[in-house]
Amino acid sequence: MKRSSIVVGAGAGGLFAALYLQQAGHDVMLLESKAHVGGCASAFSAKGFRFLSGATTLIGLEPEMPLGRVLAELEVPFAAPIAQKNISVWQRGEPLTLSRDTGANTEALTRAHGEHFAQFWNRSVQLGARGWGLITQLHFPPRGPGDLLGAARNPQAWGLLPALLQSTASKLGGGLISDAAKAMLDELLLVSTQARAANTPWLFGALGMEYLQRPLYLAEGGMASLLERLAEVFVRRGGTLKLETPVSAFARQGDGFRVQTREGVLDAEHLVLNLTHWDAKRLAAPELAGKFAGTVARHSDAWAACTLHLGVEDVFGDDVAPYHQLVLEQTLPVSGAHSAFVTLSRRDDRSMAPPGFRSVTMSCHAPARGWEGLSDAEHGQRKAAVGEELLSALAGPFPQVKSAAKPVVLPGTPKTWQGFTGRWGGRVGGLPFDFATLRRGYPTGRTGVRGLARVGDTVFPGQSVPACAWGARRVVGELLSGAASPRTRTAG
Ligand SMILES: Cc1cc2nc3c(=O)[nH]c(=O)nc-3n(C[C@H](O)[C@H](O)[C@H](O)COP(=O)(O)OP(=O)(O)OC[C@H]3O[C@@H](n4cnc5c(N)ncnc54)[C@H](O)[C@@H]3O)c2cc1C
């Protein structure tokens, strides 16, 4: 008889977990509270435009990279054209454009920030490339002494250890680096590691710099089309996907688990939660809530986001990079952001925007606190102000945006994100990959309860679609092998 599993949440973590469980022969039911899949990496439509909700940059489809490995194992082919230019980082009206061409990047970095910074960057990129190579070789976090021994015997892992103990900022080389270069580095790292250079171990900082020189894939329909493809394959292979089915509680039931939905209860042997630890604790029955309490206490906060979705006349030109990071001179007063990340839809992608228009997603890191308890009127005002400040930031490098036709202007706040994803306080960015999180132990997704585990971006290796894919692969592997049994350390 087939074994049964329920997966709660059809974000990246839940979709990959559901496919792995299905591949292992389980009867899998995937429950999603919204009418669409993808969560933070979903898309939505408005007035003839398709918008990417949050996640936009797609990296790592190469066969040796984690996402490439996962898609090959799951037999989900997914190809997309590669960007010629990757990203332009804007400071004081000047772009610094990075691509896959290391020589051109070195020249651009030297011109903008001097030779020392360019050397630091290149050392980091080399370290990052070694780090990516190791991710697929080691089982991390270790399941037990066997994995620890494997890591200890791996000379490459030893070679990378010092870079885990030193901060990215400490590798910059003191007074030789300008404040502008430091600000750029901080804002770039915030996107990839959710932390600034002084708090980010160099190894993680390096991984976050290296990806900017990797192939960036520009899928038709954007990043969300990958998530939609995963859902389509899951259903085609016999999986049950129930949309608009929020889970309001879960509990033990005999040797398995029971989840509560509006339509009634559902039972299964295994339960995989694509929920943050805060939300898992909130929905857990009293006898299970304690399994998440330690993680909640250790990891009490994370970033939220403010966003702007813009359907706008194409004033950007042909030769422009698909991604732009605007490093700002002054903090944006309402969101509190120091930079904004801009994604332009491909000029020829008719699934995203009508001819002559582009679909634009802007996002920035925002402190989660301060958005709770607002009245609808207060929130409405602050939301409109977020839209205005992000729009005026975009008009810095692209002044034509001011007078361009803008049929869609949709700001988003932490409160919007909470409603959109169900995540506590709109905390959407995983956990910061900083020293503090490492000291407390990045959550592993293990719960200490046989058959119950957690996936998603608050589970190691954290934020991003590729990281969720790799995390889901590990967590499901552990679940099926019984490694997440009561004998192992609880770190849900
Ligand atoms: C603004 C922004 C920009 C980003 N940019 C990038 C990027 O460029 N590239 C990249 O790789 N990553 C990016 N990320 C990160 C990436 O989007 C996330 O790490 C990843 O998508 C998170 O997936 P998840 O499965 O952990 O969670 P989610 O995407 O939050 O998925 C959880 C799912 O569970 C559902 N759910 C919640 N509660 C319940 C319930 N009670 N019952 C049923 N269903 C429920 C939600 O509706 C959602 O669909 C970005 C994130 C944001 C917010």
The ligand as a Gaussian input file, in Angstrom:
#p B3LYP/6-31G(d) Opt

LIG

0 1
 C       10.653000      40.592000      -2.292000
 C       11.370000      39.285000      -2.413000
 C       12.336000      39.119000      -3.389000
 C       13.003000      37.906000      -3.513000
 N       13.891000      37.719000      -4.530000
 C       14.380000      36.484000      -4.784000
 C       15.088000      36.227000      -5.970000
 O       15.275000      37.119000      -6.789000
 N       15.530000      34.950000      -6.202000
 C       15.288000      33.934000      -5.323000
 O       15.689000      32.776000      -5.589000
 N       14.603000      34.165000      -4.185000
 C       14.137000      35.401000      -3.903000
 N       13.392000      35.636000      -2.792000
 C       13.261000      34.572000      -1.798000
 C       12.284000      33.495000      -2.235000
 O       11.145000      34.059000      -2.796000
 C       11.879000      32.702000      -1.030000
 O       13.012000      32.293000      -0.286000
 C       11.085000      31.458000      -1.394000
 O       10.207000      31.695000      -2.459000
 C       10.331000      31.058000      -0.147000
 O        9.619000      29.897000      -0.366000
 P        8.951000      29.136000       0.853000
 O        8.426000      27.879000       0.304000
 O        9.879000      29.067000       1.998000
 O        7.806000      30.079000       1.409000
 P        6.548000      30.829000       0.716000
 O        6.922000      31.304000      -0.622000
 O        6.127000      31.788000       1.747000
 O        5.502000      29.682000       0.557000
 C        4.655000      29.257000       1.589000
 C        3.321000      28.871000       0.978000
 O        2.490000      28.358000       1.995000
 C        1.199000      28.919000       1.875000
 N        0.604000      28.896000       3.217000
 C        0.939000      29.659000       4.283000
 N        0.199000      29.332000       5.344000
 C       -0.616000      28.326000       4.954000
 C       -1.618000      27.557000       5.609000
 N       -1.935000      27.749000       6.895000
 N       -2.267000      26.600000       4.908000
 C       -1.968000      26.378000       3.599000
 N       -1.033000      27.086000       2.927000
 C       -0.362000      28.030000       3.600000
 C        1.432000      30.304000       1.341000
 O        0.276000      30.831000       0.708000
 C        2.594000      30.060000       0.370000
 O        2.138000      29.710000      -0.906000
 C       12.712000      36.852000      -2.624000
 C       11.751000      37.011000      -1.629000
 C       11.063000      38.210000      -1.542000
 C       10.005000      38.341000      -0.509000

